[in-house]
């Protein structure tokens, strides 16, 4: 659950962007059931083919301490943002299914001054850790065929 992840990592309030009435409803109920202060926006972030979509530039007008990005393809929009936009949030946790997009994101975050680590996961009914967390460096080998979870933070 995105909401609980944010609280475990130091968040006091959770802001959720969850597309679709059912998903947004369940996100809202999860907040209530766990006594979490927060807001649920019923929309996609950075999509190109949906009517209820908000661009990253608008999302990043709000103040966040941590961003958890796990919507398929949503991470691609980060590649076109300026470093100043990315640095508005000091810690990012990003799920990435494409090793090429992952490498581009890591290089972008490193150039913006972040420290980056990642952990590979594989799908077997649920996601399982497939390796240890590693710091990223330019010669790092990126495992193929895995979900890669990148953590980037400003030192």
N, C-alpha and C positions, 0 to 999 in steps of 0.2 A: 504494500500500500504506500503510495507516494506520501500521503499525509503523515503517517506514522514515521516513515523514514525521516522526514524533515524535522519532526519533533525530537527524535532520537539524536539528531545531529545538531541540536542547539536552537532550533526554531521555536519562537513563541507563538507565532500565528502562521497559518498555512494558507496559501493562495493556490487554488487548483484550476487548471484549464483542462477540462474534460469534455470532449465532443459527444453529443448525443444526449437526449433526455434521460435515458436509462442510466448511462454511466455517470452523468452529472448528479442524478438523484442518489445513486449509491455512494458517490463520493461525499455528498452532503450528509447522508445518513451516517456514514463512517465517522465523519467529524463529530456529529452529535453524540453518537454512541460512545465515543472515546473522550468526550468532554473537551474537544479541541476547538479553539477559536480559529475561525477561518472563513474564507469566501470560496465559492465554487462558480467559475465562469463556464457556461455551456457553449464552448467553442473550441475549434482547432487553433493551434499556433503554427503559423508559417506554412500553410498549405496553398496549393494553387488551384485545386479543383473543388473546393467546398464553398458554400455560401456563408456559413457561419465561421469565419476565419479572422484571426487577429494577427498582424505582423509582429515579428520579434521586436521591432523598434518601438511598438506601442506597449508590449509586455514589459520591456525594460525601462519604461518610464516609472514603474513602481519600484520601490526599494526592496530588494531581496538580500538575504544573507547566504542562502544556498538555493541553487536551481537543480532540480532533478528532471532530466529530459529523457523520456522513454516512449515517446510516440513514434511509430515507424515513419521515417523520413523527416521528422521535425528537426533533427539535428543538422540536416543539409543546409537549412537556412542560416545557421550560425556561420557558415563559411563566408557568406557575403557581408557580414557585419564588420564594422570597424573595430579595432582593438579597444577604443574608448568604450564602446557599447559593451563588449565582453567583460571589460574590467569593472563594470558597474556591479557585478556580482562576484564576490571574492572566492566562492567555492561552487564548482559545477560537478555534477555527477551525470554522465551521459551514456546511455545505452546505444551501441552502434552495431548493426548487423553486417555492414560492409567494411572489409578491411581497408579498402581504398579511401572511403570517406573517413574512417577512423584515423588513418595516417594524416590526411589533410587537416582534420580537426586538431590532432595532437600538435602538428607543426604550427598551426595558427595560434593555439593557446601558448605554446612555448615562445613564439615570437612576441606575444602580448605580455610576457613576463610571468606566466604561470609555471608552477611545478606540476608535472603530470605523472600519474601512475595508472596502471590498468590491470584488469583481471579478466581472464577468459572464462566463459561459461559455456556449457553445452546443454542442449535440450533433451531430456529423457522424462517425459510426462510433466516435469517441472525443471527449472533451470538448476544446474549443479555447477559448482566451481570446478573448473577443469585445470586450474593451475594457480600458482601463488600470485599475489599482487607484486607487480614489478614497476620500477621507475622506468620512464620512457627516455630513451636517448636515440639519437639519429640513426644508429646502427642496430637498433633493437629489432629482433625478428618478431613479426606480428603473426600469431597463429591464424591459420586460414580455417574457415568453416565454423567459427565460433561467434557467439554473441560476446562482444567486448565491452566491458564497462570501464569507462575512463573517469578518473577523478582528477580534477585540475583545481589548484588553489593558489592564491597569491601569497607569497612568503611574507 
